């Protein structure tokens, strides 16, 4: 006779799936030779990412974020788009003692408002845009000194190296998200976005 299975470890607390509504405040594209972006009338998205963008492509080369691979190893590109929130950029700027941080300075492609704590959205969150595009969140976008130096230079901070060092601390868990294209199409400023957060739990072994 088969006996019912009994878990010996406690069941994790499950947080139910949720839906939120956001709005596209800006769209930006980077040229092939640099990560800093420029305002665009919209984003033309294929399965490889934004057409003509610095981070477009089905694959990318590994870097410092993937120490388990030799640097330069070809891997899937889960970082096709960078998404930020205006309220979080304001918090970073305040922490760095500067007037503002513009999304293009740190290579953002998409500015999304109306979503509380955007940077804390979990991996697997789906972003459904009214125009038909679907993006899937991979992870938080960890702040780095390269973006920090760009901020320091654009904000005309007196000490660029100090600004580069300050940014990773000020922007921790506020620097937005990276995502990839699940369903292609076009995203335009002013467009609504349905944010679908999956079930969440803390894994404890």
C-alpha positions, 0 to 999 in steps of 0.5 A: 500500500502506498503511504501519503508523502509527508514533508519533513521541512516546513512549507514555504510561505507563498505570496499570490500572483499580482497585477499592477498597471504602469505607464511608459514615460520614455523610450531610448535607444543606444547606438552600436558603439556605446551604452549611453542612450538617446530619446526615441519616438518608440522602440522597434522590438524583435526577438533579438531586442531593440533594432540597432541597439547596443545590447541587441542580439540573441546572445552576448559575451559574459563579463564580471556579472558571470564569474562562473564563465571565462570572460567573453564566453558566448551566452544567452542575452537576457539583458536586451533592455534596461528599464528604470523608474523616475522615482528611483532615479530621483532617489539615487540623484539625491543620495549622490547630491546631484540635481538629477540622473537622466535615464539615458546617462545610464543606458536605460531603454525604457522609463516606466512609471506607476509601479511601486519599487520597480527594481524589486519586481521578481524574476519572471515578471511579465510586462504586457504593453498595450501595443502588443509587446511582452517583455520578461524580467530577468533580474535587477540591473546591478549598478556599476562604476561604468554607469557611475562615471557616465553619471558623474561626467554628465552631471558635471560632478567635480570628481568623476572618480568619486562619482563613479564610486558613489553610484554603485552604493547609491543605486543599489536595488534602485537601478532598475531591471533588465529584461528580454523580448518574449513577444516582439512589436513596438513600444511607444511613450504614453503606452499602458503596461500591465505588470503581472507578478508571479507567485513568490516564495523564499526557498530555504533548504 
